[in-house]
Amino acid sequence: MSSSLRTPKVIYGLDDKPPTPNAIMLALQHSLTMFGATVSVPLLLGPAMGMTPQQIAILISSVMLCSGVGTILQSTFGSRLPIIQGVSFSFLAAFFAIIAVGGEKGWSGGEMMQYIAGAIIVGAVIEMFIGFSGLVGWLRKILSPVVIGPVIMLIGLALFQHGAPKAGAHWPVSGLTMVLIIVFSLVLSRKSQFFRIFPIITALIVVVTLCWIGTMTGIIAPDSAAAVDTSRVGDSAWVRADPRELLFPWGMPKFELAFIIAALAGYLASMVESFGDYHACSHMAGGGDPTPKQISRGIGFEGVSCAITGCLGGFSSTSYSENIGLIGLTRVGSRRVVQIAGVMLVLLGLFGKFGALAAAIPSPVVGGLYCTLFGLIAAIGVQQLSKADLSSDRNLFIAGFSLFMGLSVPAYFSTVSSPEGMAPGSMLVMYGPAADTMLASLPESLRGIVGAIGSTGMAVAAIIGLLLDNLIPGTDEERGLDIPSTLIPEAGNISQS
């Protein structure tokens, strides 16, 4: 760690316990800070799986419950740093690949979630092994910024079809959402700490409130995409107390090797980003460099958290760096505050009406959020790549080749469409003639694996980048492995963007 990374002065350190009223308010702030990014994933994947509003409400509640459990485990037994755990965007490409195959085979949303749970659980076991065995240091040496940069870029770029098409359902509403997010986060945030911390959630509240008023007054037609339908809120239970609704709410997990391999690329990206987050969080909280044991426990318990999310019906979780930034703003690094935030998230996950209310957010609002969000994810990939020596022809070729193939190979493998008669957002994957012929020449046991990997740009880029970056000679400095900036706090985690 560079000596220029001085430990900041904090009001409350890792082991300090702020007064209970202050701790509760600080914990509430953490919960609100991670809310927008966490809820956005089920709002994207739920409709893509053809889920009903009631099912999406259950999905949102499950995600919040899983985030709370993961946060408590991480801050208490894992790295023991004040880190919020939440849904990771690193896995979106893999999950969309599963959804696409499910659309082709006519699976319901619940069946798709069973296969997603299976991929999450197996990947979580591998992550636990890597963490608790101490292999994290070795993994970091083969996953340089030359590899991880293009992979992160593809997480954002591969989701372009979910931005403007969803926003286009009602451009005035989605446009207002984008304008407010830009104004709040880039203009007003320079003058107000409130907008610096809550730009996305504030924009969502303003736009959804306006949509609700428009729906109630008749300005927005009930059948409009911008209408707010709260009818499901009254039908939902106050508390999800039935164990059958909490444990395996979509049914028992199902396992498919091709899906598991596709999800592993997401785990690799998540682990590398969490590695940097631990250093950033520890410094922000006044603790200096985390020990190797802390890092290993942190990655190991991220695996434990992911395994639990697979059982509770949520999605893979990882560390949220926007909450690490919040520690820097408030200068409060107490793990007690984050533990209380974890309890709050668990309570939110247990209240069914909360999930139903979040599921009522109109799709154009979500589309506007994605237009601003996914481009930023790609930009963070550029930021990661910049840690390597970009004057090196070696690095430029590896990064450019893996990025291009990550876009081009999936185009060779599949065509994505939404045929008539399928649920809105559902997808059907049809292999092109050339890919179909190539797959037919492979053993049947390999066809599904090759097809799933080839259709997932993130997996393609990760495999190509890993091979080239570790086979073509290059110094650690050239690859960006010994530059202190790889651990600077501003190098956030993609999951929160």
PAFI-249135 format. One line per 2 residues: number of its first residue (from 1); their letters; for each residue x, y, z of C-alpha. Coordinates in steps of 0.5 Angstrom, whole numbers, plus 500, padded with zeros to 3 digits. Last residue first. Layout:
N
NUM	A	X:Y:Z; ...
This chain:
497
497	SQ	454:503:481; 454:499:487
495	SI	455:492:484; 461:495:480
493	NG	466:496:486; 469:503:487
491	AE	476:505:485; 476:511:489
489	PI	479:508:496; 485:507:492
487	LT	487:499:492; 489:499:485
485	SP	492:505:486; 498:502:489
483	ID	501:499:482; 504:493:483
481	LG	499:488:479; 498:493:473
479	RE	500:489:468; 506:493:466
477	ED	508:493:473; 508:486:474
475	TG	512:485:468; 509:482:462
473	PI	510:475:458; 504:473:454
471	LN	502:466:457; 498:470:463
469	DL	495:475:460; 493:471:454
467	LL	490:466:458; 486:470:463
465	GI	484:475:458; 481:470:453
463	IA	477:466:459; 475:473:462
461	AV	473:476:455; 469:470:453
459	AM	465:469:460; 463:476:460
457	GT	461:476:453; 456:470:455
455	SG	453:466:449; 460:463:448
453	IA	460:460:455; 453:458:455
451	GV	454:454:448; 460:451:450
449	IG	457:448:456; 451:446:453
447	RL	454:443:447; 460:439:451
445	SE	456:433:454; 453:432:447
443	PL	460:431:444; 462:437:439
441	SA	460:437:431; 453:439:433
439	LM	456:445:436; 459:447:430
437	TD	453:447:426; 449:451:430
435	AA	454:456:431; 454:457:423
433	PG	447:456:423; 446:462:428
431	YM	443:459:435; 436:461:437
429	VL	436:464:444; 429:466:446
427	MS	428:472:451; 422:474:456
425	GP	421:481:457; 414:481:456
423	AM	411:474:457; 412:470:450
421	GE	406:470:445; 409:474:440
419	PS	417:473:439; 422:477:444
417	SV	429:476:440; 436:474:442
415	TS	440:472:436; 446:467:438
413	FY	452:464:437; 456:469:433
411	AP	453:475:436; 456:472:443
409	VS	463:471:440; 463:478:437
407	LG	462:482:444; 467:478:448
405	MF	471:478:442; 472:485:442
403	LS	473:486:449; 478:480:449
401	FG	482:483:443; 482:490:446
399	AI	485:488:452; 490:483:450
397	FL	492:488:444; 492:494:449
395	NR	496:490:454; 502:488:449
393	DS	502:494:446; 504:497:452
391	SL	502:505:453; 496:503:457
389	DA	500:501:463; 495:497:467
387	KS	491:501:472; 487:504:466
385	LQ	484:498:465; 480:499:472
383	QV	478:505:470; 475:503:463
381	GI	471:498:467; 469:503:471
379	AA	466:506:465; 462:500:463
377	IL	459:500:470; 457:508:468
375	GF	454:506:462; 450:501:465
373	LT	447:506:471; 445:512:467
371	CY	441:508:462; 439:503:467
369	LG	435:508:471; 431:511:466
367	GV	429:504:464; 427:503:471
365	VP	423:509:471; 420:507:464
363	SP	418:500:468; 413:504:473
361	IA	415:502:480; 410:498:483
359	AA	415:492:485; 418:497:491
357	LA	411:497:494; 410:490:493
355	GF	417:488:497; 415:493:502
353	KG	408:490:503; 412:483:505
351	FL	416:485:511; 421:480:512
349	GL	426:483:507; 425:490:510
347	LV	427:487:517; 433:483:514
345	LM	435:490:512; 434:493:518
343	VG	438:488:522; 444:489:517
341	AI	444:496:518; 445:495:525
339	QV	451:491:524; 453:497:519
337	VR	453:501:525; 456:496:530
335	RS	462:496:525; 464:503:527
333	GV	467:507:521; 464:513:522
331	RT	468:519:518; 461:521:515
329	LG	464:522:508; 469:517:508
327	IL	464:512:511; 459:514:506
325	GI	464:512:500; 465:505:503
323	NE	457:505:503; 458:506:495
321	SY	463:501:495; 458:495:496
319	ST	461:488:498; 458:482:494
317	SS	452:478:494; 449:473:489
315	FG	441:473:488; 435:472:492
313	GL	431:466:493; 433:464:501
311	CG	437:458:499; 441:461:494
309	TI	442:467:498; 445:463:503
307	AC	450:460:499; 452:467:497
305	SV	453:469:504; 457:463:505
303	GE	461:465:499; 462:472:501
301	FG	464:469:508; 470:466:505
299	IG	472:472:501; 472:476:508
297	RS	475:471:511; 481:471:506
295	IQ	481:478:506; 482:478:514
293	KP	487:473:514; 491:477:509
291	TP	491:483:514; 487:489:512
289	DG	491:495:511; 490:501:516
287	GG	484:501:521; 482:508:520
285	AM	475:506:518; 476:509:511
283	HS	483:505:511; 479:499:512
281	CA	474:500:507; 479:501:502
279	HY	483:495:503; 477:491:504
277	DG	474:494:497; 480:492:493
275	FS	479:485:495; 472:486:494
273	EV	473:488:486; 477:481:485
271	MS	472:477:488; 466:480:484
269	AL	470:479:478; 472:472:479
267	YG	465:470:482; 461:473:475
265	AL	466:469:471; 464:463:475
263	AA	456:464:473; 457:462:466
261	II	461:455:469; 455:454:473
259	FA	450:455:468; 453:450:463
257	LE	454:445:469; 446:445:470
255	FK	444:444:477; 437:445:480
253	PM	435:449:486; 429:446:490
251	GW	423:451:489; 422:458:488
249	PF	421:460:495; 427:456:497
247	LL	427:458:505; 423:464:506
245	ER	416:463:503; 416:456:506
243	PD	418:458:513; 411:462:513
241	AR	413:469:517; 413:473:511
239	VW	410:479:515; 405:484:512
237	AS	402:480:507; 401:482:500
235	DG	394:483:497; 394:491:499
233	VR	400:492:496; 398:488:490
231	ST	393:494:488; 399:499:488
229	DV	399:500:480; 403:506:478
227	AA	402:508:471; 408:510:467
225	AS	407:504:462; 400:507:461
223	DP	394:502:462; 391:506:468
221	AI	392:513:464; 396:518:466
219	IG	393:525:468; 387:521:471
217	TM	388:524:478; 391:518:481
215	TG	395:516:476; 398:523:475
213	IW	399:523:483; 403:516:482
211	CL	407:518:477; 409:524:480
209	TV	411:520:486; 415:515:482
207	VV	419:521:479; 421:524:486
205	IL	422:518:490; 426:515:484
203	AT	430:521:484; 432:521:491
201	II	434:514:491; 439:515:486
199	PF	442:522:488; 442:519:496
197	IR	449:520:499; 452:526:494
195	FF	445:529:494; 444:530:502
193	QS	452:532:502; 449:538:498
191	KR	453:543:494; 457:539:489
189	SL	452:533:490; 447:539:486
187	VL	451:538:480; 453:531:478
185	SF	449:526:483; 443:530:483
183	VI	443:533:476; 445:527:473
181	IL	439:523:477; 434:528:475
179	VM	435:528:468; 435:521:467
177	TL	429:520:471; 426:526:467
175	GS	427:522:461; 424:516:463
173	VP	418:519:465; 417:523:458
171	WH	420:517:454; 414:512:456
169	AG	415:505:454; 422:508:451
167	AK	425:507:457; 425:500:457
165	PA	428:500:450; 433:505:451
163	GH	436:501:457; 435:493:457
161	QF	438:492:450; 445:496:452
159	LA	446:490:457; 452:487:454
157	LG	456:494:455; 455:494:462
155	IL	458:487:464; 462:488:458
153	MI	466:493:461; 467:489:467
151	VP	470:484:463; 474:489:459
149	GI	477:491:466; 478:485:469
147	VV	483:482:465; 488:487:463
145	PS	487:490:471; 490:483:473
143	LI	487:477:475; 493:472:475
141	KR	496:475:481; 490:476:485
139	LW	488:469:484; 495:467:488
137	GV	493:472:494; 486:470:494
135	LG	488:462:495; 488:463:503
133	SF	484:456:503; 478:460:507
131	GI	477:465:501; 478:460:495
129	FM	474:454:498; 468:459:500
127	EI	468:462:493; 468:455:490
125	VA	462:453:495; 459:460:493
123	GV	459:458:485; 456:451:487
121	II	450:455:491; 449:461:485
119	AG	449:456:479; 443:452:483
117	AI	440:458:485; 440:461:478
115	YQ	437:454:476; 431:454:481
113	MM	430:462:479; 429:460:472
111	EG	424:455:474; 420:460:478
109	GS	420:465:472; 417:459:468
107	WG	420:455:463; 418:455:456
105	KE	425:452:453; 427:458:449
103	GG	425:462:455; 429:458:460
101	VA	435:459:455; 435:466:455
99	II	434:466:463; 440:462:464
97	AF	444:467:459; 441:473:463
95	FA	443:470:469; 450:469:467
93	AL	450:477:464; 447:479:470
91	FS	453:476:475; 457:482:476
89	FS	452:486:478; 452:484:485
87	VG	446:484:490; 448:487:497
85	QI	453:486:502; 455:492:507
83	IP	462:493:509; 464:495:516
81	LR	470:491:517; 470:484:521
79	SG	473:481:514; 468:475:516
77	FT	465:474:522; 461:480:525
75	SQ	461:485:519; 461:479:514
73	LI	456:475:517; 451:481:519
71	TG	452:484:512; 450:477:508
69	VG	444:476:513; 442:483:511
67	SC	443:483:503; 439:476:503
65	LM	433:479:507; 433:485:502
63	VS	434:480:496; 428:476:498
61	SI	424:482:499; 425:484:492
59	LI	424:477:489; 417:476:493
57	AI	415:483:490; 417:481:483
55	QQ	413:474:484; 407:479:486
53	PT	408:483:480; 408:477:476
51	MG	414:474:473; 416:474:466
49	MA	423:472:467; 425:478:464
47	PG	420:482:468; 424:479:474
45	LL	431:480:472; 431:488:472
43	LP	426:490:478; 430:484:481
41	VS	437:488:480; 434:495:481
39	VT	432:493:488; 440:493:491
37	AG	442:499:487; 437:503:489
35	FM	437:501:497; 445:501:498
33	TL	445:508:500; 438:508:504
31	SH	441:502:508; 447:506:510
29	QL	443:512:512; 439:508:516
27	AL	445:505:520; 447:512:521
25	MI	440:514:524; 441:508:528
23	AN	448:509:531; 446:516:533
21	PT	440:514:537; 444:508:540
19	PP	450:512:542; 456:510:538
17	KD	460:504:539; 467:504:537
15	DL	471:498:535; 472:500:528
13	GY	473:507:529; 468:513:531
11	IV	470:520:529; 475:518:524
9	KP	481:521:522; 484:518:515
7	TR	489:513:514; 494:516:509
5	LS	494:513:502; 500:517:500
3	SS	505:511:504; 503:507:498
1	M	500:500:500
